[in-house]
Amino acid sequence: MNNSEKHDKKIPFHKISMIVAIAMSLFHLYTSVFGILEAWRHRSVHVIFVLILACFVDKNLPRKFAKAYRVIILLLTFGVSLYMWFDYSNIIMREGIPSMYDKVFATILIFLVLDSARRFVGKSMTIIGVIFIIYTMYGSIIPGRLASPSFSYGRIIAQLFNTTSGIMGPTTGVAATSVIAFILFGAFLQVSGGSDFFSDFALYATRGVTGGPAKASIISSALVGSIQGNAISNVVTTGTFTIPLMIKSGYSKIYAASVESAASTGGMIMPPVMGAAAFVLAEFTKTSYSTILKYAILPAILYYVGIFLMVHFNALKNNIKCCDEKLKLGKEEMVWQGTTCLLPMFLLVFLLLRGFSPMRSAVFAIGVLVLIWIVRPIKRLTIPDLLSALEKGGKGMLSVSSACIAAGIIVGTVSLTGLATKIAILVSIAGANVWIVLILSMIVSIIFGMGLPVTASYVIAAITLGGIFNRVGINLIQGHMFLLYFATMSAITPPVALASYTAAGIANVDPNRVGYRAFILALPGFIIPYIFVFNQELFLIGEPLVIARVITTSLMSIFAVAVSLEGWLFTHVRVLTRIGFLVTAIALIMVSPITDLVGVIVIVPLCIINYLHYKKTQII
């Protein structure tokens, strides 16, 4: 038992953290209904709640002096909180000329924000934040076109503390409004029994189907992920049930963990929640969240189609049979639980499409969910359930908000130095074409995502690379969706694949092997961003016939990649045929009716050849 655990027995930190989390949730629910405060004040209150809550959560505290460290952090947090609350009006009036007190308390705030990021996001986020501050202070000594004027510490403080362009900037604003409302909605769904319903629904839908347990994992992970928006928590929620079930059905432990991690990662791009990064994307591109949902739905479905095909062909190849696992819920429970989960979700989507704000839509959906929960005849809402949902929602914001608040430091410094413009100009001078830009953006997004949550990695990639796309003729929203997609894929991309590592822990196997296998499983999905970058029809924009053509060729491309990777269709696929399927998939990505025609002409004979080979083996 370490020092912090012993100390927790003397002081009820868990109870204090529960009270703070519930208070945080209630504050945001209240402001969602009756109106938020002025921008800087509302965001600063959110920051205060996050920092205070972080003090009472025992995570990544120094083992040797946890008690002293917690006391120091707590005192600093209360000091900064009181200063921001009582001197609020003067702070924003001193926007260009911060006082000495502003500099002192802003320095403490920056330290607390970076420390919170270290504890709840990862050391990488803290290091990146420090690097950007140093660049802003000493940019003039950097040679070449990335050089920047060196700003005084006072000017940096004014940008990061006194304005809504830094720590209290757009990323914190998104976390303090839309994101927390959706996380609370997800928390209420989970506590009301949503995870059990989605798991049972997935099992019921795949009963008697070849490879059913793996397909159930895909469906349940997609459904649960659509309300959680977090790959790791999705793995934990669904994987504890689906991974043992897949192993029981004959899948290897590594393959079972790989399927779960790949399927759970897709929840980050599956509407209606999609995770905090989607709200930041909407803010950065000045696009309504309902429009983002519309753009995201087809790519998300195609991603899961890719994994589904990979799993299906693997089940055929290895003769994995169905598994009739007993459902957790009875028929009556299933009906009421389905009503409790699905009706609020449909209402949420309806309100978003009608133009309601994400925050207001989520709160109305929570209200309907609570009403159904109260009147349903089974497992009715109790006060402990309500408090549990509020606590879960508040604590669920810790990692997301820590990332968003720390990202405000990066946003503020980049805005001050003009770094994004400098990078875009460098790319133009280098004469990079669209393919080089896309591949570079993919690699950078994945690298930033190694050890960072999706929101943080997307924000960094968007700030540094977002200006490049326009210079090579890529639409802003398509470029940002491209970055978000690959920031998401970093969760299952070796060498640091956080979702895969979590699934490996559940299956008790080598995390690196799980990461590699999950990466292969999701590879058909890796071509989807390259399709929607060149085909806006995948965002449901354009003529219906053209949209239908793009969807068809996209499905064919994903199908071809899955066959090529698994080496199975009707029967074993020979090496040359697998190469043919892969070449066909690449041809179908191109924006041209000619390449589409070539792809169709090639893929049909390849399928026929494999079918004839299958019939021949059946006769023998």
C-alpha positions in Angstrom: 0.0 0.0 0.0 1.5 3.4 -1.0 1.4 6.6 1.0 -1.4 8.1 -1.0 -3.6 5.0 -0.4 -2.9 5.2 3.4 -3.7 8.9 3.4 -7.0 8.3 1.6 -8.1 6.1 4.5 -7.7 9.0 6.9 -9.3 11.6 4.7 -12.3 10.6 2.6 -11.0 11.9 -0.7 -13.3 9.6 -2.7 -16.4 11.3 -1.0 -15.0 14.7 -1.6 -14.3 14.0 -5.3 -17.8 12.6 -5.6 -19.3 15.8 -4.2 -17.1 18.0 -6.5 -18.0 15.9 -9.5 -21.7 16.1 -8.7 -21.5 19.8 -8.2 -19.7 20.2 -11.5 -22.4 18.2 -13.3 -25.2 20.2 -11.7 -23.6 23.5 -12.6 -23.3 22.6 -16.2 -26.9 21.1 -16.3 -28.2 24.3 -14.8 -26.3 26.6 -17.2 -27.4 24.4 -20.1 -31.0 25.0 -19.3 -31.0 28.6 -18.0 -28.1 30.0 -20.1 -24.3 30.0 -19.7 -22.3 32.7 -18.2 -20.1 35.2 -20.1 -17.5 33.3 -22.1 -14.4 33.9 -20.0 -16.3 33.5 -16.7 -18.1 30.3 -17.7 -14.9 28.7 -19.0 -12.9 29.8 -15.9 -15.6 28.2 -13.6 -15.2 25.0 -15.6 -11.4 25.1 -15.2 -11.8 25.7 -11.5 -14.1 22.6 -11.2 -11.6 20.5 -13.2 -8.6 21.6 -11.2 -10.3 21.1 -7.8 -11.7 17.7 -8.8 -8.2 16.7 -10.0 -6.8 17.4 -6.4 -9.1 14.8 -4.9 -8.6 12.0 -7.5 -5.6 9.8 -6.7 -4.0 9.4 -10.1 -0.3 9.8 -11.0 0.6 11.4 -7.7 4.2 11.1 -6.5 4.5 8.0 -4.3 7.0 9.3 -1.8 5.4 12.7 -1.0 1.8 12.3 -2.2 0.3 14.0 0.8 2.5 17.1 0.6 2.1 17.3 -3.1 -1.7 17.1 -2.9 -1.8 19.8 -0.2 0.4 22.1 -2.3 -1.7 21.5 -5.4 -4.9 22.1 -3.5 -3.7 25.4 -1.9 -2.5 26.7 -5.3 -5.8 25.6 -6.9 -7.9 27.4 -4.3 -5.7 30.5 -4.6 -6.0 30.7 -8.3 -9.7 29.9 -8.2 -10.5 32.7 -5.7 -8.5 35.2 -7.7 -10.2 34.3 -11.0 -13.7 34.4 -9.4 -13.4 37.6 -7.5 -11.2 39.6 -9.9 -12.9 38.4 -13.0 -14.1 41.8 -14.4 -10.7 43.4 -13.9 -8.8 40.4 -15.5 -10.6 40.7 -18.8 -10.3 44.5 -18.8 -6.5 44.1 -18.5 -6.5 42.1 -21.7 -3.4 43.8 -23.2 -1.6 44.8 -20.0 -1.7 42.1 -17.3 -0.9 43.2 -13.8 1.8 41.7 -11.6 -0.9 39.7 -9.8 -2.2 38.5 -13.2 1.3 37.3 -14.1 1.8 35.5 -10.7 -1.6 33.7 -10.7 -1.5 33.0 -14.5 1.9 31.3 -14.0 0.4 29.2 -11.2 -2.6 28.4 -13.4 -0.3 27.3 -16.3 1.6 25.0 -13.9 -1.7 23.5 -12.6 -3.1 23.0 -16.1 0.1 21.3 -17.4 0.3 19.2 -14.2 -3.4 18.1 -14.7 -2.5 17.2 -18.3 0.4 15.2 -17.1 -1.8 13.2 -14.6 -4.9 12.7 -16.7 -3.7 13.0 -20.3 0.0 12.0 -20.4 3.5 13.5 -20.1 3.5 14.1 -23.9 0.8 16.7 -23.6 2.7 18.6 -20.9 6.0 18.5 -22.8 4.3 19.7 -26.0 2.7 22.6 -24.1 6.0 23.6 -22.6 7.7 23.5 -26.0 5.1 25.8 -27.5 5.6 28.3 -24.7 9.4 28.2 -25.1 9.0 28.7 -28.9 6.8 31.7 -28.3 9.4 33.2 -25.9 12.5 32.4 -28.0 11.2 32.0 -31.5 13.6 34.6 -32.9 16.7 32.4 -32.4 15.3 29.7 -34.6 16.8 29.8 -38.1 14.8 29.7 -41.3 11.2 30.3 -42.1 9.9 28.9 -38.8 11.5 31.8 -36.9 9.1 34.0 -34.9 9.3 37.2 -33.0 10.2 36.6 -29.3 7.3 37.7 -27.2 7.7 39.0 -23.6 6.4 36.9 -20.8 3.8 39.6 -20.0 2.5 39.4 -23.6 2.3 35.6 -23.4 0.4 35.8 -20.1 -2.0 38.3 -21.7 -2.7 35.9 -24.5 -3.1 32.8 -22.4 -4.8 34.2 -19.3 -6.5 37.5 -19.9 -8.3 36.7 -23.2 -10.5 34.0 -24.7 -7.7 33.0 -27.1 -5.7 30.9 -24.7 -6.5 28.7 -21.7 -10.1 30.2 -21.7 -10.2 29.8 -25.4 -12.3 27.8 -27.8 -11.1 24.3 -26.8 -12.0 25.0 -23.2 -15.2 26.5 -24.3 -16.2 23.4 -26.2 -15.4 21.2 -23.2 -17.4 23.5 -20.9 -20.6 23.4 -23.0 -21.2 20.7 -25.7 -18.7 18.0 -24.5 -19.8 17.9 -20.9 -23.5 17.8 -21.9 -22.8 14.7 -24.1 -20.6 13.0 -21.5 -23.4 13.5 -19.0 -25.9 12.0 -21.5 -23.6 9.0 -21.9 -23.2 8.6 -18.2 -27.0 8.6 -17.7 -27.4 6.0 -20.4 -24.7 3.8 -18.9 -26.1 3.9 -15.4 -29.6 3.3 -16.6 -28.4 0.0 -18.1 -27.5 1.1 -21.7 -24.4 -1.1 -21.9 -26.3 -4.3 -21.1 -29.0 -3.4 -23.6 -26.5 -2.8 -26.4 -24.5 -6.0 -25.6 -27.7 -8.1 -25.6 -29.0 -6.5 -28.8 -25.7 -7.2 -30.5 -25.8 -10.9 -29.3 -29.4 -11.3 -30.4 -28.6 -9.8 -33.8 -25.7 -12.2 -34.4 -27.2 -15.4 -33.0 -26.7 -18.4 -35.3 -24.3 -16.4 -37.5 -20.8 -17.6 -38.4 -18.3 -15.7 -36.3 -21.2 -14.3 -34.2 -19.3 -13.4 -31.0 -16.8 -11.2 -33.0 -19.6 -9.6 -34.9 -21.4 -9.0 -31.7 -18.3 -7.3 -30.4 -18.3 -5.0 -33.4 -22.0 -4.1 -33.1 -21.9 -3.6 -29.3 -18.7 -1.5 -29.5 -20.2 0.6 -32.2 -23.4 1.2 -30.2 -21.7 1.8 -26.9 -19.0 3.9 -28.5 -21.6 6.1 -30.2 -22.6 7.4 -26.8 -19.2 7.2 -25.0 -16.9 8.7 -27.5 -13.8 7.2 -25.8 -11.9 4.2 -27.2 -10.3 3.1 -24.0 -13.5 3.3 -21.8 -15.4 1.6 -24.7 -12.9 -1.3 -24.6 -13.3 -1.6 -20.8 -17.1 -1.4 -21.0 -17.7 -3.9 -23.8 -14.5 -5.9 -23.8 -14.9 -7.4 -20.3 -17.8 -9.3 -21.8 -17.0 -9.7 -25.5 -13.4 -10.8 -25.3 -14.0 -13.8 -23.0 -17.0 -14.7 -25.3 -14.9 -14.6 -28.4 -12.2 -16.8 -26.8 -14.9 -19.3 -25.7 -16.0 -19.5 -29.3 -12.6 -20.5 -30.6 -10.9 -17.2 -31.4 -7.3 -16.8 -30.1 -6.8 -14.4 -27.2 -4.8 -12.0 -29.4 -7.5 -12.0 -32.2 -10.3 -11.4 -29.6 -8.5 -8.5 -28.1 -7.7 -7.1 -31.5 -11.3 -7.2 -32.7 -12.5 -5.4 -29.5 -9.9 -2.7 -29.7 -10.4 -2.0 -33.4 -14.2 -2.0 -33.0 -14.1 0.2 -29.9 -11.8 2.7 -31.6 -14.5 3.3 -34.2 -16.8 4.7 -31.6 -14.8 7.9 -31.7 -16.0 8.5 -35.3 -19.5 7.1 -34.9 -22.4 9.6 -34.4 -24.2 10.9 -32.4 -21.5 11.6 -29.8 -18.1 10.9 -31.5 -16.0 12.2 -28.7 -14.8 15.7 -27.7 -12.6 16.1 -30.8 -15.7 16.3 -33.0 -17.0 19.3 -31.1 -13.5 21.0 -31.4 -13.6 20.2 -35.1 -16.9 21.9 -35.4 -15.5 24.9 -33.6 -12.3 25.1 -35.6 -14.2 24.8 -39.0 -17.2 27.0 -37.9 -19.5 24.2 -38.9 -22.6 23.1 -37.0 -22.4 19.9 -35.1 -25.4 18.5 -36.9 -23.5 19.0 -40.2 -20.5 17.1 -38.7 -22.9 14.2 -37.8 -24.1 14.2 -41.4 -20.6 14.1 -42.8 -19.4 11.5 -40.3 -22.1 8.9 -40.6 -21.1 7.2 -43.9 -17.3 7.0 -43.2 -18.2 5.5 -39.8 -20.4 2.9 -41.3 -17.8 2.0 -43.9 -15.2 1.7 -41.2 -17.3 -0.9 -39.4 -18.2 -2.7 -42.7 -14.4 -3.1 -43.2 -13.9 -4.7 -39.8 -17.0 -6.8 -40.2 -15.8 -8.2 -43.5 -12.3 -8.9 -42.1 -14.0 -10.8 -39.2 -16.4 -12.6 -41.5 -13.6 -13.9 -43.8 -11.5 -14.9 -40.8 -14.4 -16.9 -39.3 -14.9 -18.7 -42.6 -11.2 -19.4 -42.9 -10.8 -20.8 -39.4 -14.3 -22.4 -39.3 -15.4 -20.4 -36.2 -19.0 -21.3 -35.4 -21.8 -19.3 -33.8 -22.2 -19.1 -30.0 -25.6 -19.0 -28.4 -24.6 -17.1 -25.2 -27.5 -16.5 -22.8 -28.7 -12.9 -22.8 -28.4 -10.8 -19.7 -31.9 -9.2 -20.0 -35.3 -10.8 -20.1 -37.8 -9.9 -22.8 -39.6 -7.3 -20.7 -36.3 -5.8 -19.5 -35.1 -5.7 -23.1 -38.1 -3.7 -24.3 -38.0 -1.2 -21.5 -34.2 -0.9 -21.6 -34.4 -0.4 -25.3 -37.0 2.4 -24.9 -34.9 4.0 -22.2 -31.8 4.1 -24.5 -33.1 4.5 -28.0 -35.9 7.1 -27.5 -33.5 9.7 -26.0 -30.9 8.9 -28.7 -33.5 9.4 -31.4 -34.6 12.7 -29.7 -31.0 13.8 -29.5 -30.4 13.3 -33.2 -33.8 14.9 -34.1 -33.1 18.0 -32.1 -29.6 18.3 -33.6 -31.0 18.0 -37.1 -33.6 20.6 -36.2 -30.9 23.1 -35.4 -30.8 23.0 -31.6 -27.4 23.4 -30.0 -25.6 20.2 -29.0 -25.7 21.3 -25.3 -29.4 22.0 -25.3 -30.2 18.8 -27.3 -28.2 16.6 -24.9 -29.9 18.1 -21.8 -33.4 17.6 -23.3 -32.4 14.0 -24.1 -31.2 13.5 -20.5 -34.6 14.9 -19.3 -36.6 12.4 -21.5 -34.3 9.5 -20.3 -34.8 10.4 -16.7 -38.6 10.5 -17.2 -38.7 7.1 -18.8 -36.4 5.8 -16.1 -38.8 7.0 -13.4 -42.0 5.5 -14.9 -40.7 2.2 -16.3 -41.8 -0.8 -14.2 -38.4 -2.3 -13.9 -35.2 -1.0 -12.3 -36.6 2.4 -11.7 -34.5 5.5 -11.0 -33.3 5.8 -7.4 -31.4 8.7 -5.8 -28.1 6.6 -5.7 -28.5 6.0 -9.4 -29.0 9.7 -10.1 -26.0 10.7 -8.0 -23.9 7.9 -9.6 -24.7 9.3 -13.1 -23.8 12.8 -12.1 -20.6 11.6 -10.5 -19.7 9.5 -13.5 -20.3 12.4 -15.8 -18.2 14.8 -13.8 -15.3 12.5 -13.4 -15.6 11.5 -17.0 -14.7 15.0 -17.9 -11.3 15.0 -16.1 -9.2 13.6 -19.0 -11.2 15.3 -21.7 -11.2 18.7 -20.0 -7.5 18.4 -19.0 -6.6 17.8 -22.6 -8.9 20.7 -23.9 -7.6 23.2 -21.3 -4.0 22.3 -22.0 -4.7 22.5 -25.7 -5.7 26.1 -25.0 -2.0 26.9 -24.3 -1.1 25.5 -27.7 -3.9 27.4 -29.5 -2.9 30.6 -27.8 0.8 30.4 -28.6 0.2 29.3 -32.2 -2.2 32.2 -32.7 0.4 34.6 -31.3 3.3 33.3 -33.3 1.5 32.5 -36.6 3.2 29.1 -36.7 0.3 27.5 -38.7 0.7 30.0 -41.5 4.5 29.6 -41.5 4.1 25.8 -41.9 1.6 26.2 -44.7 3.9 28.6 -46.5 6.8 26.2 -46.1 4.8 23.4 -47.7 3.8 25.7 -50.6 7.5 26.6 -51.2 8.5 23.0 -51.1 6.0 22.3 -53.9 4.4 19.4 -52.1 1.5 17.8 -54.0 -1.8 16.7 -52.5 -0.6 13.1 -51.9 2.5 14.1 -50.0 0.4 16.5 -47.8 -2.1 13.7 -47.1 0.5 11.1 -46.2 2.4 13.6 -44.1 -0.8 14.6 -42.3 -1.7 11.0 -41.7 1.7 10.2 -40.2 1.8 13.4 -38.0 -1.7 12.7 -36.7 -0.9 9.2 -35.8 2.4 10.2 -34.1 0.7 12.9 -32.1 -1.8 10.3 -31.0 0.8 8.0 -29.6 0.3 8.5 -25.8 -2.2 11.3 -26.3 -6.0 11.1 -26.3 -7.7 11.8 -29.6 -8.8 15.3 -28.7 -5.3 16.4 -27.8 -3.7 14.8 -30.9 -6.4 16.2 -33.2 -6.0 19.7 -31.8 -2.3 19.7 -32.2 -2.5 18.3 -35.7 -5.3 20.7 -36.7 -3.4 23.8 -35.4 -0.1 22.9 -37.0 -1.4 21.4 -40.3 -4.9 22.8 -40.8 -3.6 25.6 -43.0 -1.9 23.3 -45.4 -5.0 21.8 -47.0 -6.3 24.9 -48.6 -3.0 25.4 -50.4 -3.3 22.0 -52.1 -6.9 22.3 -53.0 -8.5 20.3 -50.2 -11.7 21.6 -48.6 -11.3 22.7 -45.0 -13.9 20.4 -43.5 -12.6 17.4 -45.5 -9.0 18.1 -44.4 -10.0 18.4 -40.7 -12.1 15.2 -40.9 -9.0 13.5 -42.3 -6.9 14.6 -39.4 -9.6 13.6 -36.9 -9.9 10.2 -38.5 -6.2 9.4 -38.2 -5.9 10.9 -34.8 -8.6 8.3 -33.9 -6.7 5.5 -35.6 -3.6 6.2 -33.5 -5.4 4.3 -30.6 -4.8 1.0 -32.5 -1.6 1.9 -34.5 1.7 0.5 -33.1 4.0 1.1 -31.4 1.9 3.0 -28.9 -1.7 1.8 -29.3 -3.6 2.7 -26.1 -6.9 0.9 -27.0 -5.1 -2.3 -28.0 -3.0 -2.2 -24.8 -6.2 -2.0 -22.8 -7.8 -4.9 -24.6 -4.6 -6.9 -24.2 -4.8 -6.4 -20.5 -8.3 -7.9 -20.4 -7.2 -10.9 -22.5 -3.9 -11.1 -20.6 -1.7 -11.3 -23.8 1.2 -9.4 -25.4 0.0 -5.8 -26.1 2.3 -5.4 -29.0 0.9 -8.4 -30.9 -2.6 -7.2 -30.2 -1.7 -3.7 -31.5 -0.3 -5.2 -34.7 -3.3 -7.4 -35.3 -5.8 -4.6 -34.6 -3.9 -2.4 -37.0 -4.3 -5.1 -39.7 -8.0 -5.5 -38.9 -8.6 -1.8 -39.3 -6.6 -1.4 -42.4 -9.6 -1.4 -44.7 -10.8 1.6 -42.7 -7.5 3.4 -43.4 -8.5 4.0 -47.0 -11.8 5.7 -46.1 -10.2 9.2 -45.4 -8.5 9.1 -48.7 -11.8 8.4 -50.3 -13.7 11.2 -48.7 -10.9 13.7 -49.2 -11.4 13.3 -53.0 -15.1 12.5 -53.0 -17.3 14.9 -51.0 -20.2 12.6 -52.0 -19.2 10.4 -49.0 -20.3 13.3 -46.9 -23.7 13.1 -48.6 -23.0 16.2 -50.7 -23.9 16.2 -54.4 -26.2 14.5 -56.8 -28.0 11.3 -55.5 -26.7 9.2 -58.4 -23.1 10.3 -57.9 -23.4 9.7 -54.1 -24.7 6.2 -54.9 -21.7 5.5 -57.2 -19.2 6.7 -54.6 -20.8 4.6 -51.9 -20.8 1.5 -54.2 -17.1 1.9 -55.2 -16.1 2.6 -51.6 -17.8 -0.6 -50.5 -16.1 -2.5 -53.3 -12.7 -1.0 -52.4 -13.1 -2.0 -48.7 -14.3 -5.4 -49.7 -11.2 -5.9 -52.0 -8.8 -4.8 -49.2 -10.5 -7.2 -46.7 -10.2 -10.2 -49.2 -6.6 -9.3 -49.9 -5.6 -9.1 -46.3 -7.5 -12.2 -45.0 -6.7 -14.3 -48.1 -10.2 -15.7 -48.1 -13.4 -15.2 -50.1 -15.3 -18.4 -51.0 -12.2 -20.3 -50.3 -8.4 -19.7 -50.0 -7.3 -16.7 -52.2 -4.1 -17.3 -54.1 -1.2 -14.8 -53.8 -1.6 -13.3 -57.3 -5.3 -12.9 -56.8 -4.8 -11.2 -53.5 -2.4 -8.7 -55.2 -5.1 -8.2 -57.9 -7.7 -7.4 -55.2 -5.3 -4.9 -53.6 -4.6 -3.1 -56.9 -8.3 -3.0 -57.5 -8.9 -1.4 -54.1 -6.4 1.4 -54.9 -7.9 2.0 -58.3 -11.4 2.4 -56.8 -10.1 5.2 -54.4 -9.2 7.4 -57.4 -11.6 10.2 -58.4 -12.5 9.0 -61.8 -15.3 7.1 -63.5 -12.6 5.4 -65.6 -10.7 4.0 -62.6 -14.0 3.0 -61.1 -14.9 1.1 -64.3 -11.5 -0.5 -64.4 -11.9 -1.6 -60.8 -15.3 -3.2 -61.5 -14.0 -4.9 -64.6 -11.1 -6.4 -62.6 -12.9 -7.3 -59.3 -15.7 -9.3 -60.9 -13.5 -11.8 -62.7 -11.3 -12.2 -59.5 -14.4 -13.1 -57.5 -15.5 -15.5 -60.2 -12.1 -17.2 -60.3 -12.1 -17.7 -56.6 -15.7 -19.1 -56.7 -14.8 -21.6 -59.5 -11.8 -22.6 -57.4 -14.1 -23.2 -54.4 -16.5 -25.3 -56.5 -13.6 -27.3 -57.8 -12.4 -28.1 -54.3 -16.0 -29.0 -53.3 -16.2 -31.6 -56.1 -12.9 -33.1 -55.2 
